[in-house]
Amino acid sequence: MFVYYDHRNTFTSVHKQEHSTRKKLVADRYTKSYVTKPIVADMIRQHAGVLMKKFQQQPTIDIYRWLHYYAMDTVTNHVYGAYGTKTLEDEAQRDLVYDLSGVKHRTRLYITFYFKDLVLLTEKIKHFYRWIRNQPTGFHVRGSRLSTYGLEKVKSICKDPEIHADSTAGKLYSVIPENPNRIAAECMDHLVAGVDTTGDAMCILMWRISTPEYRHVQEKLFSELLSIIVRMTTSPQPVRYSIKVNGKCNFDPAIAGARFYCSQRRGWCHGFAAQLILAVCWYSSIDWVDILGAGAHHDD
């Protein structure tokens, strides 16, 4: 299920030495020195700013979907650089997120596991059809759209690697330039793992920390973040928003499918700063005025 473009990646490496060698190729992309670079902070600032505007424009939003859009854009920007997605702004690209984290993805995993022979037959037919149309023919458990996207972006980066040297794909090209499919396989593994874990973790965190029993955590978070904002801005007003969160947590049969909603009309929350929690991990390198706007506040 995790072998892409007919190549194994770090996660699917069979032997310890092979796993270690592959891991070293991109290990520097997850070090503190790299993630605190201005170019990374600028990327986070841009996507976080777009997400905050979307939150402000709608009284009720599907947190699960929007946080996965945010995760998709951030992770693909990290992996593919300028060729990352813009699902927060471009509705046409959101099918990629649906294939990756939606009901279709969970259904495909179930069918692939329990009806393997049928899936293999179907994929052979699709393989022939894609081969005729000169499209990527490798099997991807999350569908051909995501598979095509990953391979096309890597090939585009390989044409002009110097411009995209800061991306994960660009770094891999500098080491194994002769094998774009192997680069695409490694990048796809980072994409799949990054979006799933980031989107789900932020969603669960936002829901959990918004419940009444975690009011003390909210207050502690406010104190820390507001002290940081005071040092970085001259606004006399606290940068703070209040939202209300529906505490209902639904699970789909067989495979858990988190669905959490933010609403101003129902539920309860004590001044939960949705805008702040999303960027708490990167507060040291982000200009909050750029994200939330100067003087932005909301009285309890």
Summary of the structure (lengths in Angstrom):
residues: 300
radius of gyration: 20.9
end to end distance: 48.2
largest distance: 65.3
contacts: 899
relative contact order: 0.15
helix: 63%
strand: 3%
